[in-house]
Amino acid sequence: MRNTWDFYSTERIVFGNGAIGQLDVILQRLKAKNILLVTDPGIKNAGIVDRISSLLEQANYETVIYDQVVPEPPVDSAMDCYKFAKSQMDIDAVIGLGGGSSIDMAKIVALLVAHGGHPLDYYGGENQVPGPIAPLVAIPTTAGTGSEVTSVAVLTDVENNLKVGISDNYLRPTVALLDPELTLGLPAYVTACSGIDALSHAIEAYTAKPSAYIQAEGNILFQGSIPISDTLAYRAIELIAKNLPLAVQQGSNLEARSNMLMGSLLAGMSFSNAGTAAAHALAYPIGGLVKSPHGEVTGLLLPYVMEYNAAVETEKMVRISQAFNVNSDGLSEKEAALAASKAVLTLLGEIGLPTKLTEIGIKEEDIPEIAEKTLQIDRLIRNNPRMPTQHSLEELLRKAL
């Protein structure tokens, strides 16, 4: 048994409507003058980049803007961003502005600014980063990945059709700056995909195998369920269950947007310590086969993984059904546990996301390879409360077809 656990988080979190106005004070504290702003074309077109760059200009910062981040960014694009920034000036601090892809790209570039090399030099296990990265301010414009407080950055290995995650506590941003007003213009589909991703983080962290029973050597990043992560995750589940349909259907509802951003933040703080499990592990090889966003894939898989795990993690599944306000009168404990997965399936329908793998292009013949590749993602599979096998994962995937 493991006798101890750790809890890590971002050094500073600033949250609230209008919080973006604190950016100058934050950068002053970091003693930064030369800023790299990493973002994507959609954020630029929405006018948010102009808003941030105006704040930086007024405070006399030298700013280089890289606005070419694409969803699920390829490894090579991270090198392009790093080389572009390096050719412009010596970078004092990096700002990641946007969804998880932009913030993940900013993490990788901050890593390369500090330590050089190639992104794949740091892939292949946990705790591969040799020391602190360049100062990084993460400003999310979506409520989903929780990347503003997490220890993971995900890129796409195009050559091998696989998502690759670099995992290290040094990758946590220095400051998470969360302003719900920046999420108001998010389209319904993006709101749904990012929100269900946050729910997946919270549920998988909450139901992860208890830390004491994680069989792994050394200092592991994802350490299983611990008391602090459980508390954060459960509150995240409550917030997201109540507010995600509102945020999707009423995009200008600032209270729902604020609650979703808080839910995503809490889920990020939780899963970046406890870890995620089988739904996320399955999503990596599936993400290499289809063009669907990561959140859509994990959200689709989530209820099937919950059903798979219900017999082992019954008590927590019952509590999740309570967070969804499921009426459990007359239900046995097992039925109440299974009701949690049904509540998530219902939620997927309410927010307009697919509930079957065939809807996103997965075929029967893909299943053995997906299961095989999933079992190789040990840092996630070891977290799952029920130990997966090739056969049981194939069965799970066929239920989801």
N, C-alpha and C positions, 0 to 999 in steps of 0.2 A: 504493500500500500504506500501511496505518496502521503507524507505527513504534513506538508506545507503547501501553501499556494501564494501567488503574488497577484497584485492588481495594478495595472499600468493605465495611464490615461494621458491625453494631451496636457501640456503644461498649463494652458490657459484657455478658457471657453468664455466667449462674449456672445450673449444671446438677447435678441429683442428687436422690435420694430424700430427701424432707424439706426440699428447697431453699426451699420457701415460707416457712419460718421465717426466712429472710433478708430478708423484705419490709421490716420496720421499718428495718433498717440501710441498705437501698437508698434508702428514702424520705428518711431523715435526710441522706444524702449529697446528695440532690437539693434539700435544704432546703424540702421540701414539707410543708404542713399541711392544706390544703384539697384533698381528693381526689375526683375523679369516677371511679367504677367503672362501666365499660361491659361489659354481659354479656347473656345471653339467658335466657328462661324455663326452658329445659332445665337449664342450669347452676344456676339458682336451685333448681329442684325436686330436683336431685341433692344439695343441701346444700353445694355448694362455695362459693357466695356467702356463706352464713352463716359458713363457716370463714374466709374471707378478711376479711369485715367484722368478725368477732370479733378477729382479729389487729390490725386497724386501730383498733378501739375500745379494746382494751387499751393501745395505744400512744398514745391520745388524739388521733387524727386526726379531723378533721371530714370526714365522707364522705357524698357524694350517690351514690345507686345508680340507674343506668338499666339496667333488665333486660328491655327490649322488643326487642332485636335479633332480626331474622328472618334465615333463610338467604338468601343473595344479596340483601342489603338494598337497597331502593329509595333513590334519591338523596334523596327527600323525608324519609325516616326519619332520615337523617344530620342534616338541618336540625332535625328535631323534637328529637333528642337534644341538639344544640348549644343550642337555645333553652331546653330544660328545664334544662340545666346552668347556663346563664348566668343564669337566673331565680333560682337557688338561692344561689349564692355566686361569689366570684372563685376560679377554679380554679388551683391551683398545679401540679398534676400529674394525669395521666390514667392509669388502669389499664385495660388491655384484657384481659378474662378470658374464655376460651372458645376456640372454633374460629376459623378464618380470618375469618368474617363479623364476629365481635365485635371482633377485633383490628383489622381493616380499618376498622370503624366508629370505633374509638378513635383510629386514625390521623387520620381525617378530622376528628373533633371536636378533636383536639389541634392540627390545622392551623387550624381555624376559630377556636379560642381564641386562637391567636397572631396570626392575620392577618385574621380576619373574612371577609365575603363569602359566597359560595355554592359548594358543591362543584364545580359545573360550570365555575366561573371558572378552575379549575386543570386542567381537562381539555382535550385537544386537542393534546397534544405532550408531549415529555419536558422535565423541568427547568422546570416552570411555578411551582414554589413559591418565594416570594421570599426565604425565610430559615428558620432553625430553627423547628420546631414546639414546642408546649408539652412539657415533660418527660413521657415516656411509658414506662410499664413494661408489657411484654407478657407475659402468663402463658397459654401455650397449654394447652388441655385435650384437644386432638387432635394426632395425629402426621400432619400432612398438608401444610398450606399453607406452612409455614415463615415465615408472616407476621411472626413475632416478630423476624426479622432482615432482612426484605426492604424494598425501596424502593417497593413498589406497594400501592395500596389499590383494591379493586374494588367498585363499586356497580352497581345495575341501573337503566338508563334505561328506565323502564316505558313511557314515551310512544313510544319508538322501538324497543322490544323488543330491547335490546342491552345487553350488559355493558360498562361503561366503566371503564377503569383510569386512575388518577392515578399518575404515575410520577415520583419525584424522590428523590434520596439523602437529602434532608431528612426524608423520611417514615420513615426507619429508626427504630425505637424506641430510646430511650436505653438501656434495659436489657431483655434477654431473660431471663426467669426460668422455667426449665423443671424441673418436678417430675414425674417419671414416675408417681408415685402418683396424681396428679390424672387420669390417663388410664385408670385401672383400670375405671371404671364405664361406659366407652364401649361402646354396643351394637355388635354384630358388623357390621351394615350400615354404620354410620358409620365404624367402624374400617377397613372395606374401601375405602369411597369416599375417605376422607382418605389412607389409605396408598398407594393407586394414584395419587393426585394427586402425592404426594411422589416416587413412582417416575417419573412423567412429568416432573416438574421436573428430576430428576437425569439422566435419559436425554437429554432435549432440550438441557440445558445441556452435557452431555458431548459430544454429537454436533453441537453448533452449529457453524456455519461459523467457521473460525479468525478471530480478531480482525483479523489483517492484511488479510483479504480482504473485510471488511464495508465496503460502499460507503455511507457516510453522512457528512454534513458536521457539523462542530462536535463538541461534547462529548456523546456519546451515552451513555445509561444502560445499555442492553443491548449489549455490545461484542463478543459472540461468544466462542468458546472461547479460554481463556487457561490457562496452566499451573496456577495455584492453583485455579481453578474445576474444571478437569479432575480434579485430585487429590481434591477434596472430593466431586465428583459420583460418581466411581467408587466411593469408599468407601460413599457413600449407597446406590448400586445394590446393592452386596454385602450391606449390612445389611438392606435392605428385601426383597430376593429371599429371604433366609434366614428373616426374622422375620415378614413380613406374614401368611402363612398361620397361623402359631402365634398371633399376636395376635388374628386373627379367630376362630379355632377354640378358643383357650384364653384368654379375656378376662382372667383373673386371673393370667396368666403375667407377672410383673413384669419378668423379664429380657427377654422379647420386647417388652413395652411400652417398656422403657427403650431398647432397641436401635432400635425404630421411631421414638421421639422424637428420638434422636440422628441417625438417618437423615434424618428430616424437616428437622432443623436444618441438617445439612451440605448437603442439597439446596437449602435456602433460601439459604444463604450462597453456593452455587454459582450458581444460576440468577439471583439478584438482581444478579449481575455479568455473567455470560455471556448470560443471557436464555433464554427458551424459543423455540419455533419453531412449525411448522405445526400440530401437534396442539392447542396452546393457541389459535392463531389461528382454527382451525376451530371450536373449542369456544365462542368468543364468540357468533357468530351462531346456532349451534345452541342455546346456552343461552337465547337470547331466544325460541326456538320451543317449547321443552319445559320441563317442571318438574324434570327430573333434576338432582341436585347437580352442581356444576362438576367435582368429582373423578371422578364416574361417567362424565361425557361425555369428559373428556380421557383417562381410562384406556381407554375403549372405542376411541377414535381412535388411541391410541398405537401398537399393533402394526401398523396399516395404514400409518401415517406412517413407522414404522421400516422396513417392507418397501419403501416408496416411496424412502426415502433410502439403502437398503443398497448400491446400486451405486456411490454417490458416497462414502459413509463406511464402506467395507468393514472396514477394520482395527479401528475402534472398535466396530462391531457384533459382530465376532468376540470382542472382549474382553468385551462385554456378555454374550454367550452363555456365556463362561467364568465370569462372575460368577454366572450361573444354574446352574453345574455341568453344562452340556450336554456330553454325550459327543460329541466331534467326530472321533473315530477314523473314518477313511475318508471324511470329508467334505472337499470342496474348500473353498477360502477363501470363495467365494460362498455355498455351502451353509451353512457355519458362520455367516456373517453373517446369512443369512435365518433361521437357527435362533434368533437372538435375538428376532425378532418372534414366532415360534411359542412361545417360552418365556413371553412376556408374555401371549399368548392363553391358554395353559395356566393361568397364574397367575390370570387373570380368572375362569376356570371354578372354580378351587380356592377362591376367596374369594366366589363366588356373584354376580358382577357380569355385566351383559349384554355380549355381544360383537358385537352387530349393531345398527345404527341403527334398524331397524324396531322393535326391542324397546323403544325409548324414545319412539317416535312420529314419527320422521322418515320422510317419504314421498319417492318418486322426484321428484315435482314441486317439492320443496323444494331439490333439489340445485343448480340453477343459481344461485339467489339466495344460498345458503350460500357457494358458491365465490366469487361476485362480492364479497360482503362481506368474506370472508376475505382476499382479495388487497389490500383497502384497509388492512389492519392492518400497516402497513409495518414497525414496530419489531420484530414477530415474524417476518414473512415474510422479511425481509432476512437473518435468522439461519439460515434453513433451509439445510442443505448443498446441497440440490437446488432449483433455482429453480422455483417452482410457476407454472403457467399456469391459465387458466380451464378448459381442456380436461383437463389432467392432474389438477387437483383434483376435477373432476367424476368422472373415472375412479376416483380413490382413494375417493371417497364411495360410488360404486356398488359397489365391492368390499366396503365396510363395511355396505351395506344389509342 
